């Protein structure tokens, strides 16, 4: 059975009173106004005492400057920061230089991903898979970084099969990853099955579920269609039934996601990672309802 960072088997609830680790993900703003808005959002979420905050990385490293800037701001505010780090289109030289930059900034945690190429670009670079990137980071930096990788309880949309996807995940962990963060999902059983199947393969790195608060139904549908995350039919139909009633969508979303988190905590999830979409209200309310504020 897989183990949490606290040493508990996933699938057993922690009854020691240790607070469940929380982490929050942001994307780099594109405007000065966005930078200022995100600063305010972060300050509200810091009140929840996150273990760390992560910042996403655009296709082909297109947001590198904004990503590193946001990571630096988080560190300057006294909070641990994780930089997303993708390798599609990258060379060993470019990755080596970026690792040195991040190390010099004081970054201790990376989210290592294969990533996507910008639209219109063909395949390229010296890394075919995220596991290649993980192995390279370990070879170059030893234990300087805590490396997170992605996990897909509902199977990566480009994977040939569930078995192939699980093998790809195992390869990333065996290459040197410390833990994983999942794609968001709304079916707790998918998460539990993934953790159990990974454990049967001898892969026991902590798997932290990624949580997407439901703020906008159109936004959620668009994201889910793009990344392959399944929206259960009953949730989809309820959201469609609300039409443009924003208040009802958000109230329903809070109930659904809070219940999901409660199931995950009971199943022994070693933490919760919130995809905040650079907003604080929904995440804050869910954490409050869970009694983790």
Beta strands, then each sheet from edge to edge (+ up, - down):
strand 1: 21-26
strand 2: 52-55
strand 3: 81-86
strand 4: 109-113
strand 5: 146-151
strand 6: 179-182
strand 7: 206-211
strand 8: 271-275
sheet 1: 1+ 2+ 3+ 4+ 5+ 6+ 7+ 8+ 1+
end
